[in-house]
Amino acid sequence: MATQSTSHGQLVVLCATFFIFSSIRWFIEVESYSLPENHAAFFIFGDSFLDAGNNNYINTTTLDQANFWPYGQTHFRFPTGRFSDGRLVSDFIAEFAKLPLISPFLQPGFHQYHYGVNFASAGAGALSETFHGSVIELKAQIKYFKEDVETWLKRKLGKAEGGLVLSKAVYLFGIGTNDYMSLFLTNSPFLKSHSKSQYVDLVIGNLTTSIKQVYDSGGRKFGFMNLPPMGCSPGLRGERGECLEELAEYANVHNQRLVKVLEDLEKQLKGFKYSLYDFSSSLRQRMENPLKYGLKEGKEACCGTGRFRGVFSCGGRRGVKEFEVCRNPNEHVFWDSYHLTENLHKQLADELWSGSSNSHSSLRDLFQTVCG
């Protein structure tokens, strides 16, 4: 259990200093990184599971930010904006693909788009209405990709070469959880005005539109993660003492329809290739049987307070100042009330990359496939 002995003022200055130097270090790393001859760029769209720090640069609340201690304590040794104690699944995938860390789109001074870009934003959903005004929704992420990155690549490298980068790239999507979480965390009118089936159709419809927009820009290789069992996260389990089954029902319907949509797109769109990772089954297996995966705790978060450390207070910047930090995050599935530890991200990345019983194809296959 951690004790909070550093004064608030000292902590702010320390974190700000670390943050400035980290941005400079990442910028230098990307500038000096030699581009592999047959590399495939990596573009990332999603929510807090994949956000590498975009929300550091928007006007939002600390509910959707993680740029304060103890976030980042394990690997970076300072808060980067990632909702974990260290690296995310996308960071490991970039490493496996022999790419540098993929920088957040909004990071000041970042324009090395030929390696890829991370557009993910904590709190974002496929629907623009999801936490509207405090996140970068999927529609805006796609707009940034098309109007800024695609334009830059074709202007900087030439239309043909820029188009080749886009066709060889891998596009990872991890989004949708917040669209369903928001139904239960806010007074959403959608619960009254839409049936479960209608609402899922809206979310899947927006995701499908975004996929087609990337395809129209030249994208051919796509990675997807279905929705995790977040109804059993410490944040929701802590409030009720049990899982929120209604949320699980939404996720199950979503995941079933996602399978069908991707199968249809593969038939409809020439050259469309995809990998679908069963994030739901993989995470549930670790929550229910942590010892099998080298873990000790599948239900209680490492950082937070209350039952299952389910109060979303990690860092003491979200209204509730009290929080505890476990001694060894690597033993836990969950880092905070809703997000995973670096160790879990690494385990998931290994499966995403190599393929497993929980995946359709693998990201490694996509990175090694030549599309033209």
C-alpha positions in Angstrom: 0.0 0.0 0.0 1.4 3.4 -1.0 1.4 6.4 1.2 1.1 9.9 -0.3 3.9 11.9 1.3 4.9 14.2 -1.5 3.1 17.6 -1.4 0.6 18.4 -4.2 2.6 21.3 -5.5 5.8 19.3 -5.6 4.0 16.5 -7.4 2.6 18.8 -10.0 6.0 20.4 -10.8 7.7 17.0 -10.9 5.1 15.4 -13.2 5.1 18.5 -15.5 8.9 18.3 -15.7 8.8 14.6 -16.5 6.1 15.2 -19.1 8.0 17.9 -20.9 11.2 15.8 -21.1 9.2 12.7 -22.2 7.7 14.6 -25.1 11.1 15.8 -26.2 12.6 12.3 -25.8 9.8 10.7 -27.9 10.2 13.4 -30.5 13.9 12.8 -30.8 13.4 9.0 -30.9 11.0 9.3 -33.8 13.1 11.8 -35.7 16.2 9.6 -35.5 14.5 6.3 -36.1 15.6 4.7 -39.3 12.7 3.5 -41.4 12.8 -0.3 -42.1 12.8 -0.8 -45.9 9.6 -2.9 -45.9 7.9 -1.4 -42.8 4.2 -1.1 -42.4 2.9 2.0 -40.6 0.5 1.6 -37.6 -2.6 3.7 -37.2 -4.6 3.4 -34.0 -8.2 4.4 -33.3 -10.0 3.9 -30.0 -10.6 4.8 -26.4 -8.7 4.7 -23.1 -7.5 1.2 -23.7 -5.3 2.6 -26.6 -5.0 6.3 -25.7 -1.2 7.1 -25.6 -1.8 10.7 -24.4 -4.1 12.6 -26.7 -6.3 13.6 -23.9 -3.4 15.5 -22.3 -3.9 18.1 -25.0 -7.7 18.6 -25.0 -10.1 20.5 -22.6 -11.5 17.6 -20.6 -11.9 16.4 -17.1 -9.5 14.2 -15.0 -12.0 11.4 -15.5 -10.7 11.1 -19.0 -7.0 11.9 -18.3 -4.1 9.9 -16.8 -1.3 12.4 -16.9 -0.6 12.2 -13.1 1.1 9.9 -10.7 1.0 6.9 -10.2 0.0 6.3 -13.8 3.1 5.2 -15.8 5.0 4.2 -12.7 6.2 0.7 -13.9 7.8 1.4 -17.3 8.1 5.1 -18.1 8.6 6.1 -14.4 6.3 9.1 -15.1 2.7 9.7 -16.2 2.4 9.8 -20.0 -1.4 9.9 -20.3 -1.8 6.2 -20.7 -4.4 4.6 -18.5 -2.0 2.0 -17.1 1.0 1.6 -14.9 3.1 1.3 -18.1 2.8 0.4 -21.7 -0.4 -0.4 -23.7 -1.1 -3.2 -26.1 -0.5 -0.9 -29.0 3.0 0.0 -27.7 3.9 -3.7 -27.6 2.5 -4.3 -31.1 4.7 -1.4 -32.4 7.7 -3.0 -30.8 6.9 -6.4 -32.3 6.6 -4.6 -35.7 10.0 -3.0 -35.3 8.5 0.5 -35.1 9.1 3.2 -32.5 6.4 4.1 -30.0 3.5 5.5 -32.0 2.9 9.0 -30.8 -0.4 10.6 -30.0 -1.7 12.7 -32.9 -2.1 15.8 -30.7 1.5 15.7 -29.3 3.1 19.1 -30.1 5.7 19.0 -32.8 4.8 15.5 -34.0 4.6 15.1 -37.8 6.4 11.9 -38.5 3.3 10.2 -39.8 5.0 7.6 -42.0 5.5 5.4 -38.9 1.9 5.7 -38.0 -0.3 7.8 -35.6 -2.3 7.1 -32.5 -5.7 8.9 -32.5 -7.3 7.1 -29.6 -9.0 9.2 -26.9 -10.0 8.1 -23.4 -13.8 8.2 -23.1 -14.4 8.1 -26.9 -17.1 6.1 -28.5 -18.3 5.2 -32.0 -21.2 7.6 -31.4 -20.6 11.3 -31.3 -23.0 11.6 -28.5 -20.9 9.5 -26.1 -19.4 11.9 -23.6 -19.7 14.6 -26.2 -17.5 17.6 -25.8 -14.9 16.0 -23.5 -13.3 13.4 -25.9 -12.2 12.9 -29.5 -15.0 10.7 -30.8 -14.4 8.2 -33.6 -15.7 10.5 -36.3 -13.2 13.2 -35.3 -10.4 10.6 -35.2 -11.2 9.6 -38.7 -11.4 13.2 -39.8 -7.9 13.8 -38.4 -6.6 10.8 -40.3 -8.1 11.8 -43.6 -7.6 15.6 -43.6 -4.3 15.8 -41.8 -2.3 12.5 -42.0 -3.4 11.3 -45.5 -2.9 14.8 -46.9 0.5 15.1 -45.3 1.7 11.8 -46.5 0.7 12.4 -50.1 2.1 15.9 -50.1 5.4 14.9 -48.4 6.0 11.6 -50.1 4.1 12.1 -53.3 0.7 10.7 -54.2 1.9 7.3 -55.2 4.4 6.8 -52.4 2.0 8.2 -49.8 -0.7 5.9 -51.1 1.6 3.0 -50.8 2.3 3.8 -47.1 -1.5 3.9 -46.5 -2.1 0.5 -48.3 0.7 -1.3 -46.5 -0.3 0.1 -43.1 -2.2 -1.8 -40.4 -5.2 0.0 -38.8 -6.1 -1.1 -35.2 -9.6 -0.3 -33.9 -10.5 -0.7 -30.2 -13.7 1.2 -29.5 -17.3 0.8 -28.4 -17.1 0.2 -24.6 -17.9 3.8 -23.7 -21.0 3.8 -26.0 -22.5 1.2 -23.7 -20.9 2.3 -20.4 -22.4 5.8 -20.9 -25.9 4.3 -20.9 -25.4 3.4 -17.2 -23.1 6.1 -16.0 -25.2 9.0 -17.3 -28.9 9.8 -17.7 -28.8 8.8 -21.4 -32.0 9.3 -23.3 -31.0 6.4 -25.6 -32.1 3.8 -23.0 -35.7 5.1 -23.3 -35.7 5.9 -27.0 -33.9 2.8 -28.4 -34.2 -0.9 -28.0 -31.0 -2.8 -27.2 -30.9 -4.1 -30.8 -31.4 -0.6 -32.3 -28.7 1.0 -30.1 -26.1 -1.7 -31.0 -27.0 -1.1 -34.7 -26.2 2.6 -34.3 -22.8 1.8 -32.7 -21.9 -0.9 -35.3 -23.2 1.3 -38.1 -20.8 4.2 -37.1 -17.9 1.8 -36.8 -18.6 0.3 -40.2 -18.7 3.8 -41.8 -15.3 4.6 -40.2 -13.8 1.4 -41.5 -15.1 2.1 -45.0 -13.7 5.7 -44.9 -10.2 4.3 -44.0 -10.6 1.8 -46.8 -11.5 4.6 -49.3 -8.2 6.3 -48.3 -6.3 3.1 -49.2 -6.4 1.1 -46.0 -6.5 -2.6 -46.6 -5.3 -4.3 -43.4 -7.4 -3.9 -40.2 -7.1 -5.2 -36.7 -10.1 -5.3 -34.3 -10.7 -6.2 -30.7 -14.2 -7.0 -29.6 -15.6 -5.5 -26.4 -14.3 -6.8 -23.0 -16.6 -7.8 -20.1 -16.5 -4.4 -18.5 -19.6 -5.1 -16.5 -17.3 -7.1 -14.3 -14.7 -4.4 -13.9 -13.8 -3.4 -10.3 -15.5 0.0 -10.9 -18.9 -1.6 -11.5 -18.4 -4.7 -9.4 -17.4 -2.5 -6.5 -20.7 -0.5 -6.6 -22.9 -3.6 -6.7 -20.9 -6.4 -5.3 -21.5 -8.3 -8.5 -21.2 -7.9 -12.3 -23.6 -5.6 -14.2 -25.1 -8.2 -16.4 -27.2 -5.8 -18.5 -24.0 -4.2 -19.7 -22.6 -7.6 -20.6 -25.7 -8.3 -22.7 -25.0 -5.2 -24.8 -21.4 -6.2 -25.2 -22.4 -9.7 -26.3 -24.8 -8.5 -28.9 -22.2 -6.0 -30.2 -19.5 -8.7 -30.5 -21.8 -11.0 -32.4 -22.7 -8.3 -34.9 -19.1 -7.2 -35.3 -18.2 -10.7 -36.5 -21.0 -10.6 -39.1 -20.0 -7.1 -40.3 -16.4 -8.0 -40.8 -17.3 -11.2 -42.7 -19.5 -9.1 -44.9 -16.8 -6.4 -45.5 -14.3 -9.1 -46.4 -16.7 -10.2 -49.2 -17.7 -6.7 -50.3 -14.3 -4.8 -50.3 -11.6 -6.0 -52.6 -8.3 -6.6 -50.7 -9.9 -6.1 -47.3 -8.0 -8.2 -44.7 -8.6 -8.3 -41.0 -7.7 -9.8 -37.7 -10.3 -10.0 -34.9 -9.2 -10.6 -31.4 -11.6 -12.0 -28.8 -10.7 -9.6 -26.1 -13.9 -10.6 -24.2 -12.9 -14.3 -23.8 -9.2 -13.5 -23.1 -9.9 -11.0 -20.4 -12.6 -13.1 -18.8 -10.3 -16.1 -18.6 -7.7 -14.1 -16.7 -10.3 -12.5 -14.4 -11.7 -15.9 -13.5 -8.5 -17.9 -13.4 -5.6 -15.5 -12.8 -3.2 -18.2 -11.5 -3.2 -19.9 -14.8 -1.7 -16.8 -16.4 0.9 -16.0 -13.7 -1.4 -13.6 -11.8 -2.7 -13.5 -8.3 -5.7 -11.1 -8.5 -8.4 -11.0 -11.1 -11.1 -8.9 -9.4 -9.4 -6.3 -7.3 -7.7 -3.3 -8.9 -4.1 -2.4 -8.0 -4.9 1.4 -7.7 -8.0 2.9 -6.1 -10.0 2.6 -2.9 -13.1 0.9 -1.6 -14.4 -2.5 -2.3 -12.3 -4.2 -5.0 -10.5 -0.8 -5.2 -13.4 0.0 -7.4 -13.7 3.7 -6.6 -12.1 5.5 -9.6 -9.7 7.5 -7.4 -6.3 6.4 -8.6 -4.0 9.4 -8.3 -6.4 11.4 -6.1 -7.4 13.8 -8.9 -10.9 12.7 -9.6 -12.9 14.1 -6.6 -12.0 11.3 -4.1 -8.4 11.9 -2.9 -8.0 8.6 -1.0 -6.3 5.8 -3.0 -4.0 2.9 -2.4 -1.5 1.3 -4.7 -0.7 -2.4 -4.5 2.9 -3.6 -4.1 3.2 -5.4 -7.4 0.9 -4.4 -10.3 2.2 -7.4 -12.3 0.1 -9.7 -10.1 -3.2 -7.9 -11.0 -5.4 -7.9 -14.0 -6.7 -4.4 -13.4 -4.5 -1.4 -12.8 -7.3 1.0 -11.8 -11.1 0.6 -11.5 -11.6 0.1 -15.3 -8.1 -0.3 -16.9 -5.5 -3.0 -17.2 -2.0 -3.4 -15.9 1.0 -3.3 -18.3 1.5 -7.0 -17.6 -2.0 -7.7 -19.0 -1.4 -5.4 -22.0 1.7 -7.5 -22.8 -0.2 -10.8 -22.5 -2.9 -9.5 -24.8 -0.4 -8.1 -27.2 1.4 -11.4 -27.5 -1.9 -13.1 -28.4 -2.9 -10.3 -30.8 0.5 -10.5 -32.5 0.9 -14.3 -32.8 -2.7 -15.4 -33.0 -4.4 -17.7 -30.6 -7.7 -19.6 -30.0 -9.0 -16.1 -29.1 -8.3 -14.5 -32.4 -9.2 -14.6 -36.1 -5.8 -14.4 -37.9 -3.0 -12.4 -36.3 -1.6 -8.9 -36.5 1.8 -10.4 -37.4 0.3 -11.8 -40.6 -1.2 -8.4 -41.4 2.1 -6.6 -40.9 3.9 -9.2 -43.1 1.3 -9.1 -45.8 2.1 -6.9 -48.8 -0.9 -5.0 -50.2 -0.8 -2.8 -53.2 
